[in-house]
């Protein structure tokens, strides 16, 4: 799954593609590697209009996933003979977030598929671990993908959630934050050679961006499909910084 991506561009280019009316970012770094549970730029639908903002990457995980994690911790405490309050344990279970959403028909995700929770995520390249090309010491390098050698600006179809209260990290405790992630789909041939299970949903042009941000879910979900093979390039390891 995509758990890292790079955006090398400027805010004006993002605004032109997305027709964002509000810019809440301040100054965007000219090149930015975005990792899970870090802040990344998105353009989102809000009641005040289309806004460019920095949002934390990782949507709320399902209650079932958090319950299972809390039970594992409870089992370990029980095995040690340590007392615990399971309700409090569950409340404080850290949720680093779900970066990629595959099953959009799940009840956990359907509540956030409406236009008000749609966003687009700018990127210029993204990697997948290349387990077939392990380096010295068993290190797994990344295989990088972009539209072409020039790495033009593109967008992931995204979902965002407003003011979600949770524990992201134990040392932070409970916080309230805006969160985002993006749907995935079947891998095309180019990505499938490295990661056969899935790839992010990529929006290729202004028309697809508008469809994602404005259409009903019945229309927008048609964009949850692999990118055409001839519109995505696999980089050699030397093409992109590590």
N, C-alpha and C positions, 0 to 999 in steps of 0.2 A: 504494500500500500504506500501511497505517497505521504511521507512524513518529513519532507523537506522540499522547499522550492525557493527559487531566486526570482526577484523582480529587479530589473535594471532598466529604469525609465525615469520620467519626470511627471509631476502632477498634472501638467497641462495635457500631456498625451492621454493620461487616464481620463481626465475630464472630457476631452474630445470624443473618446470612444463611448463613454457611458452617459454623457450629458448630465453629469452631476451638477446640482445647483448649489450645494453647500459643501465647503471644504473645511473640515474640522481637524485636519491632520497637523497643521503647522508646516514644518519643513520635512519633507520626505527624503531620506537618504538616497543618493543616486543609485546605489546598488545595495540590496538587502537580502540576506539569507533568512528565511523564516522557518522556525522549528516549532514543533508542537508545544502548546501552552505558552507561546510567546505572542507578542503583538504583531499583527500584520495589517496592511492596508486593504480595505474593502470599499466597495460602493454599494450602499444599502438603501432599500426603501424605508422611509420614515414618514410619520404624519406631516412633518414640515417640508418634505420633498426628498429628492434623491441626494444622499449625503456620502461624501468620502470621509472615512474615519479609520482610526487604528482600533482594532478589536482583537481579543484574545482567541487564539486558534485552539479549538477543541470544544465541540458541542457537549451538552450534558449526556453522560452515559445513562443507560437504562437503569431503572430501580432494581431490576433482576440482576444486572451485572454488579451493582453496588452491594446488593444483598449477599451474593455469592462471595464477594471479596471480604465482606464483614464476617461471614460465617467461617471463612478460613482463618481469619485473625482470632475469632472466638475459640475455634478448635485448638489453636496453638496456646492461647492463654489457659484454656481448660486443662490441656495436657501438662502445663507447668504448675497447675494448682493456683493460678492467679485469679482473684475475684474480678468480675467485670459486670457492667451494665450493658446488655446487648443493645438496647434502644439508643444509648449514648454512643456506643461503638458504631452503630449504623449511621447515626447523625454525623459523626466525625470521620466517616470513611472517606479518604482522599480520592477525588475524581480528577485525574489529569486531563480528562476530556476525550471525546471521540472525534478524531480528525476527519475520517472518511465515512460516508454513509452509503451503503450498498442497497439495503432493502428499504426503499422508500414507502413500501406498503405496510411496514410495521406500525403498529399503533403508537409506539414511542415517537416516531418521526412525523406521522401524518398531521399532527397538530401544528407543525411548523412549516408546512408546505405551501401555505397561502402567500399571496403577493406581499403582504406586510412583513413576512419573514424571509424574503428573497434578497440575495445580494450577489455581486460578482466579485471575483478575487483576481487582481492582476498578477501575472507572472510572465517571465521570459523563458524559463527552463525549469524542469523538475527531474529528479532522479529516481531510480529504483535500484536496490542492491543487486549487484551482478554476482550471484553465488557461483557462477561457472568460471569466474576469473579471479580466484583467490590469489592474493599476493603473498609476500613473505610473512611468515608468522600466522598464516591463515586469515589475514586481513581481507575483508570483502570490500572491493571498490564499488563506487557508484557508476551506473550507466546513466547518462544524461540525455534528456529529450527536449527538443525545441522545434519550432515550425521550420526553421532553416538555419544556415550558418550565421546569419545576421541576428538571430534570436529576437525577432520582433515581439512586440507586446501582444499577449493573448490573455484570455480570462477563463478561470474555472467558474462553472455555475456553483453558486454558494447558497447556504442557509445561515441565518443568524438568529440569535435569541437574545432578547433584551433583559438586562438586570437579573441574571440568574444567581441565586444564592446557593453556595456550596463550599466545600473544602477542596481547594485545588491542591494545596500542599499543606502538610501537617503544620509546618512552621508558620504558615500564614493564618491558619485557623479559618473560620467562616468568612467569606468575602462575597460581595455582589459585583458581578461583572457582565458585560456584553460578550457574547461568545459566537464563534462562527465555525463552519466546517464545509465540506463540499461532497456532493454525491459522486459515486463511482459507477462504472459500467463495465461491460466485458472489454477485455484488452483487444486492441487491434493487432495486426501482425507485427508491427514494429515494436510495440511495448511487450507483446506476448512472447517475443523471443527472450526477454529478460524476466518478465513477471507475467505469467500466463493467466493469473486469476482476474485481474481488474486494472483499470486505469481511471484517472479523474475524468469527469465530464467537462469537455473543453468547448468554449464558445468561440467561434472563429471570426466573427464579424459583428458589425453594429446591429444588423437585423436579428441575429441570434441573441445578442445581449438584450435587445428590446423585448424579444419574445419571452426570455426568461424572467425579466423584471416586470412585465405587464400582463402576461397571458394567464388564463385560468390554468389550474394544475393539469387538467386533461390535455391542454395544448402544450404546456411547458414540459411535461414529462417525456414528450417525444424527443427532446434534446438529450435525454439520458441514453446515449448510444455511442459506440466507439467512433473516434475521429478517423476519417479516411486514411488509409495507409500512406498515400502519397503526400499527405499534408503534415507529416510529423517525421522528424529526423532523429536518428540515434547518433550521438556524438561518440567519437573515439575518446579514450581517457585523457589524451593530451589536449583535447579541444577546450576543456573547461577546468578552471582551478579546482583543486581538491577541497 
